Amino acid sequence: MTSTHSTAKICDLAIIGAGISGLSAALFAARHGLETILIGQVSEIMFSSGCFDLLGIHPIAEKKQWSAPWDAVAQLRQDIPGHPYAKLTASEIADAFQIVRDFLQQGGYPYCVRPGVNVPVLTAMGTCKLTYAVPHTMNNGIDLQADRRPCLIVGIRGLKGFSAHQVVAAASDQWPGLSAATVTFPNTEHQEEVYAEPMARRMELPETRRRFADAVKPHLKSAQGVGLPPILGVYRTTEVRAHIEQLLGVPVFELPSMPPATPGLRIKEIFFQHLPRDGVQVLAPKRVERASIEPDGRFKLEIGENGAADTSVLATGVILATGRFMGQGLKAERSGIHESLFNLPVFQPAQRQHWHRHTFLDPRGHRINCCGIETDSRFQPLGADGRPVVSNLYACGAILAHSDWMRMKCGSGVAMASAYAAVNAFAKQRRQANV
């Protein structure tokens, strides 16, 4: 397709980025009835553990863990006024979580929350991750761990990055009574390596589930629950989990594992299947090769792959959900850190040598982790003068400044809530312009 106005796709809102912030923004935009186009690669979402963090640690330097995340958010607003949460109300954050959870439940992947409480989730490293919302496939593990009930952790022969014996050894102090076993997944007897995604797809076959359960049963003994890698299906996880539990006679639960992770695939598949039904055009896996502003104020986006554009989009508004370095929303060069599409100002240390602290594992984290785009309360990127750089341009998710989300355990919350606020701000501005 040529890049002319006559052949361009025209929309109210273009969302650039297909991570959890971009996907959530597309969902929120569809709820407003906006003509929306979602553009992006899908690699980032594949690194998702599947857990949705609200806020687990603050301050970072003290590694203070919070069992009450809403109290932590309130404290964070006071301590870091530039943090994205400081621009959001508690109701906005809660609404964003609820809408995404409802959407995923309708897609067959329910999420579980203990209202107002962070929960510890046992990981494939044998450590516990504090999080707020967990997929139903992991939920049983929380109650089993709380009761310290004896459980069997099952590894799969040939699966890299998941060792049942390592999990048990590392978690023995916090969860005594765990035992480990390694089994061969059906029809992989002659394979040196196996992967979670193909196994998850094959677990959707009843015969595979029966054979897998037969391999696990001899190791059950007195175990009152079974922990697994994330292999409980892709599209029919509730059916797969229920059948495996029936076959084994005990609750089962998944552990978050090393990426690429099946939970991220499940989330991506639900969004990509259901967003088009809600009227969202999805251009993926694609990227915006070039972006400009037309004389009439609309954004012109050249879409393609490997530097070559084959589609153009004209959008009244744009939301940047491009992430930081992994999503290529930001680029680190010798001259500094730069925003990739519009060359927006980036909050960053004044000198390159201050990006990182002298100690790799400094408890305060590295300064580069808080670099990003500064915005106003509507999540519009700001220039050096403190005013929005471009009308109808918004940003959300990991590209936002002042948020060391990985260490603070707030990535999903920031992604969803800032997307929610940005879409609401654009929709309000759009309505006012049409009055």
C-alpha positions in Angstrom: 0.0 0.0 0.0 1.4 3.4 -0.9 1.7 6.1 1.8 -0.8 8.6 0.4 -3.7 10.1 2.2 -6.1 8.4 -0.2 -4.9 5.0 0.8 -4.0 5.7 4.4 -6.0 4.0 7.3 -7.8 6.8 9.2 -8.6 6.5 12.9 -9.4 8.6 16.0 -6.6 7.0 18.0 -3.4 5.1 17.1 -1.8 3.2 19.9 1.9 2.4 19.4 3.1 -0.6 21.3 1.6 -4.0 22.0 2.8 -4.7 25.6 0.3 -4.7 28.5 0.0 -0.9 28.4 -0.7 -0.8 24.7 -3.2 -3.7 24.8 -4.9 -2.2 27.8 -5.1 1.2 26.1 -6.7 -0.4 23.0 -9.3 -2.1 25.3 -10.1 1.2 27.0 -10.4 3.0 23.7 -12.8 0.4 22.4 -15.0 1.0 25.4 -15.2 4.7 24.5 -16.2 3.8 21.0 -13.1 5.4 19.5 -11.9 4.2 16.1 -8.6 2.7 17.2 -5.6 1.1 15.5 -3.1 -0.8 17.6 0.4 -1.1 16.1 3.3 -3.0 17.6 5.6 -6.0 18.1 4.5 -8.7 20.5 7.8 -9.7 22.0 7.5 -7.7 25.3 4.2 -9.4 26.4 5.9 -12.8 26.0 8.2 -11.9 28.9 5.2 -11.4 31.2 5.1 -13.7 34.2 1.3 -13.4 34.1 1.1 -11.8 37.5 -0.3 -8.3 37.7 1.7 -6.2 40.2 0.2 -3.1 41.9 3.0 -2.0 44.2 5.1 -4.4 46.3 8.3 -2.6 47.3 8.9 1.0 48.5 11.3 2.6 49.2 13.6 0.5 46.9 16.7 1.3 49.0 15.1 -0.2 52.1 13.5 -3.1 50.1 10.4 -2.5 52.2 7.7 -5.0 51.3 4.1 -4.1 51.5 1.3 -6.6 52.2 -1.2 -3.7 51.8 -0.5 -2.3 48.3 -3.0 0.6 48.4 -1.2 1.9 51.5 2.0 1.6 49.6 0.6 3.6 46.7 -0.6 6.4 49.1 2.9 6.6 50.6 4.6 6.6 47.2 2.5 9.5 46.0 3.9 11.6 48.9 7.5 10.4 48.4 7.9 10.5 44.6 5.6 13.3 43.2 6.8 12.6 39.7 5.8 8.9 39.7 2.9 8.0 37.4 0.9 6.9 40.4 1.0 10.4 41.7 -1.0 11.5 38.7 -3.7 8.9 39.3 -6.5 8.4 41.9 -6.9 5.1 43.6 -10.3 4.7 41.9 -8.6 5.1 38.5 -6.1 2.4 39.2 -8.7 0.1 40.6 -11.0 0.7 37.6 -8.2 -0.1 35.2 -7.4 -3.4 36.9 -11.1 -4.4 37.0 -11.7 -3.7 33.3 -8.7 -5.7 32.3 -9.5 -8.6 34.7 -13.1 -8.7 33.4 -11.9 -8.7 29.8 -9.5 -11.6 30.5 -12.2 -13.5 32.4 -14.6 -13.2 29.4 -11.7 -14.5 27.3 -11.4 -17.6 29.5 -8.5 -16.6 31.7 -9.8 -15.4 35.1 -7.6 -13.5 37.5 -7.8 -13.8 41.3 -7.4 -11.0 43.8 -7.5 -10.9 47.6 -8.9 -7.4 48.0 -6.4 -5.0 49.3 -3.7 -7.6 49.8 -0.5 -8.5 48.1 0.2 -12.2 48.0 3.5 -14.2 47.7 3.7 -16.4 44.6 6.3 -19.2 44.5 8.5 -18.8 41.4 10.6 -21.2 39.4 13.6 -19.8 41.2 12.2 -21.0 44.5 11.8 -17.4 45.7 8.5 -15.6 46.5 7.2 -12.8 44.3 4.8 -10.3 45.9 2.0 -9.5 43.5 -1.6 -8.3 43.5 -3.6 -10.3 40.9 -2.7 -13.8 39.7 -4.1 -16.0 37.0 -6.4 -18.8 38.2 -3.7 -21.3 37.1 -1.4 -20.0 39.9 -4.0 -19.3 42.5 -4.1 -22.6 44.4 -0.5 -22.2 45.2 -1.2 -19.2 47.4 -3.6 -20.9 49.7 -1.5 -24.1 49.8 1.6 -22.1 50.8 -0.3 -20.1 53.4 -1.3 -23.4 55.1 2.1 -24.9 54.6 0.5 -28.0 53.1 2.9 -30.6 51.7 3.1 -30.3 47.9 4.9 -31.9 45.0 6.7 -29.7 42.6 6.9 -31.4 39.2 9.6 -30.7 36.6 9.7 -31.8 33.0 12.7 -33.7 31.6 14.4 -31.5 29.0 12.6 -28.2 30.1 15.3 -25.5 30.6 14.8 -22.9 33.3 12.6 -25.0 35.6 14.2 -27.4 38.0 11.7 -28.9 40.6 14.6 -29.9 42.8 16.0 -26.3 42.7 12.6 -24.9 43.6 12.3 -27.2 46.6 15.9 -26.6 47.8 15.5 -22.8 47.6 12.0 -22.7 49.1 12.5 -25.2 51.9 12.8 -22.6 54.7 9.6 -20.7 53.8 7.6 -23.7 52.6 8.7 -26.9 54.4 7.1 -30.1 53.2 7.8 -29.6 49.5 9.0 -32.5 47.5 10.3 -32.7 43.9 10.0 -35.1 41.0 10.9 -34.9 37.3 8.7 -36.7 34.7 8.8 -37.2 31.0 6.1 -35.3 29.1 4.0 -37.6 26.8 5.6 -38.2 23.4 8.9 -36.4 24.2 10.8 -39.5 25.2 13.4 -39.0 22.5 13.7 -35.2 22.7 16.7 -33.6 24.5 14.9 -30.3 24.9 11.2 -29.5 25.4 9.4 -26.1 25.6 6.5 -24.8 27.6 4.4 -23.5 24.8 4.1 -26.7 22.7 3.4 -28.7 25.9 0.7 -26.2 27.0 -0.9 -26.6 23.6 -0.8 -30.4 23.7 -2.3 -30.3 27.3 -5.5 -29.2 25.7 -5.9 -32.8 24.4 -7.6 -35.0 27.0 -5.4 -38.0 26.2 -2.3 -35.9 26.8 -3.6 -34.9 30.2 -4.4 -38.5 31.1 -0.9 -39.6 30.2 0.7 -36.7 32.0 -1.3 -37.4 35.2 -0.3 -41.1 35.0 3.4 -40.0 35.0 2.9 -37.8 38.0 0.7 -40.1 40.2 3.5 -42.4 41.3 5.3 -39.4 42.9 2.3 -38.0 44.7 2.5 -39.9 48.0 1.2 -37.6 50.7 1.3 -34.4 48.7 -1.8 -32.3 49.0 -1.1 -30.2 45.9 1.0 -30.2 42.8 3.1 -27.3 41.4 3.9 -27.3 37.7 5.6 -25.2 35.0 3.1 -23.0 33.1 1.8 -25.8 30.8 -2.0 -25.8 31.7 -3.1 -25.0 28.2 -3.2 -21.8 26.2 -6.9 -21.3 25.2 -8.8 -23.6 27.6 -6.9 -23.2 30.8 -9.9 -23.6 33.1 -10.8 -26.9 31.4 -7.3 -28.2 31.5 -6.7 -27.3 35.2 -10.0 -28.8 36.3 -9.3 -32.1 34.4 -5.8 -32.4 35.8 -7.1 -31.8 39.3 -9.7 -34.5 38.8 -7.2 -37.0 37.5 -4.7 -36.3 40.3 -7.2 -35.8 43.1 -5.5 -32.7 44.5 -5.3 -29.0 43.6 -2.7 -28.0 41.0 -1.0 -24.7 40.4 1.6 -23.2 38.0 4.8 -21.4 39.0 5.9 -18.3 37.1 8.9 -19.4 35.0 11.7 -17.9 32.9 10.6 -16.1 29.7 9.4 -16.5 27.1 6.4 -17.5 29.3 3.1 -19.1 28.5 1.1 -16.7 30.6 2.2 -13.8 28.4 1.1 -15.8 25.3 -2.3 -16.5 26.8 -2.8 -12.7 27.5 -1.7 -11.8 24.0 -3.9 -14.4 22.4 -7.0 -13.2 24.2 -6.4 -9.5 23.3 -5.6 -10.3 19.7 -8.7 -12.5 19.3 -11.2 -10.2 21.1 -10.0 -6.6 20.3 -10.9 -6.9 16.6 -14.4 -8.0 17.7 -14.6 -4.7 19.7 -13.7 -2.7 16.6 -9.9 -2.3 17.1 -7.7 -2.7 14.0 -4.6 -4.6 15.0 -1.4 -4.2 12.9 1.0 -6.7 14.4 3.7 -7.7 14.3 4.5 -4.3 12.8 6.3 -1.2 14.0 6.1 2.5 13.2 9.1 3.3 11.0 8.5 7.0 10.8 6.1 9.5 12.5 5.3 13.1 11.5 2.6 15.7 12.1 0.5 16.8 9.1 -0.5 20.5 8.5 -4.0 19.7 9.7 -2.6 18.5 13.1 -3.1 14.8 12.5 -0.4 12.3 13.0 1.0 10.4 10.0 2.5 7.1 10.9 4.4 4.9 8.4 4.0 1.3 9.3 6.1 -1.7 8.3 9.1 -3.9 9.2 12.8 -3.7 8.9 12.8 0.0 8.0 10.4 -0.4 5.0 6.9 1.0 5.3 4.0 -0.6 3.5 1.0 1.0 5.3 0.3 4.5 6.5 -2.1 5.7 9.2 -3.6 9.1 9.8 -4.7 9.5 13.4 -6.2 12.4 15.3 -4.4 11.2 18.5 -1.5 8.9 19.4 -0.7 7.1 22.6 3.0 6.0 23.0 3.1 2.7 24.7 6.5 1.8 23.3 8.3 0.9 26.5 11.8 1.7 27.2 14.9 0.0 25.7 13.5 -3.4 25.2 10.4 -2.1 23.4 12.7 0.5 21.6 10.6 3.4 22.8 13.9 4.8 24.1 17.4 4.4 22.6 20.6 4.8 24.5 23.4 6.4 22.5 26.7 8.1 23.5 25.1 11.5 23.3 22.3 10.4 25.7 19.0 8.6 25.9 16.5 9.6 23.1 12.9 8.9 22.4 12.6 7.0 19.2 9.6 8.5 17.2 9.1 12.1 18.1 12.4 13.0 19.7 10.6 14.0 22.9 12.6 15.2 25.8 13.8 12.4 28.1 14.3 12.7 31.8 17.8 11.3 32.5 21.0 11.9 34.4 22.9 14.9 33.1 26.0 12.8 32.3 26.3 9.3 31.0 28.6 8.2 33.8 25.7 8.7 36.2 23.4 6.3 34.5 24.7 3.5 36.7 25.9 3.4 40.3 29.3 2.0 41.1 27.9 -1.3 42.6 25.9 -3.5 40.2 23.5 -4.6 42.9 23.2 -1.2 44.6 20.0 -1.5 46.7 18.9 2.0 45.5 18.8 0.7 41.9 20.5 2.5 38.9 19.4 6.0 37.9 18.8 4.8 34.3 15.9 2.7 35.6 13.9 5.9 36.2 14.6 7.7 32.9 11.7 8.3 30.6 9.1 10.7 29.4 7.7 13.3 31.8 4.0 14.1 31.4 1.3 16.3 32.9 -1.7 14.9 34.8 -3.3 13.9 31.5 -0.2 11.9 30.5 0.7 14.3 27.7 4.5 14.4 27.2 6.1 17.7 28.4 8.7 19.9 26.8 11.5 21.8 28.6 8.9 24.6 29.2 6.7 22.3 31.2 3.9 22.3 28.6 2.6 19.5 26.4 4.9 19.1 23.4 2.3 18.1 20.9 -1.5 18.3 21.0 -3.3 14.9 21.2 0.0 13.0 22.0 -0.1 10.8 25.1 2.3 8.3 26.8 1.7 5.4 29.1 3.5 2.4 30.6 7.2 1.7 30.9 8.2 4.8 28.9 7.1 7.1 31.7 9.8 8.6 33.9 10.4 8.3 37.7 9.2 4.7 37.9 11.7 1.9 38.6 8.8 -0.5 38.1 10.8 -3.7 38.0 12.2 -3.2 41.5 9.1 -1.6 42.9 6.9 -4.4 41.6 4.4 -2.0 40.0 4.8 -2.6 36.3 1.4 -3.9 35.4 -0.4 -1.4 37.6 1.4 1.6 36.1 0.9 0.2 32.6 -2.9 -0.4 32.9 -3.7 2.7 35.0 -1.7 5.2 33.0 -3.2 3.7 29.8 -6.7 4.2 31.3 -6.0 7.8 32.2 -4.4 8.6 28.9 -7.3 7.2 26.9 -9.9 8.9 29.1 -8.1 12.2 28.6 -8.0 11.8 24.8 -11.7 10.8 24.8 -12.7 13.8 26.8 -10.7 16.1 24.6 -12.3 14.5 21.5 -15.8 15.0 22.9 -15.1 18.6 23.7 -13.7 19.2 20.2 -16.9 17.8 18.7 -19.3 19.9 20.8 
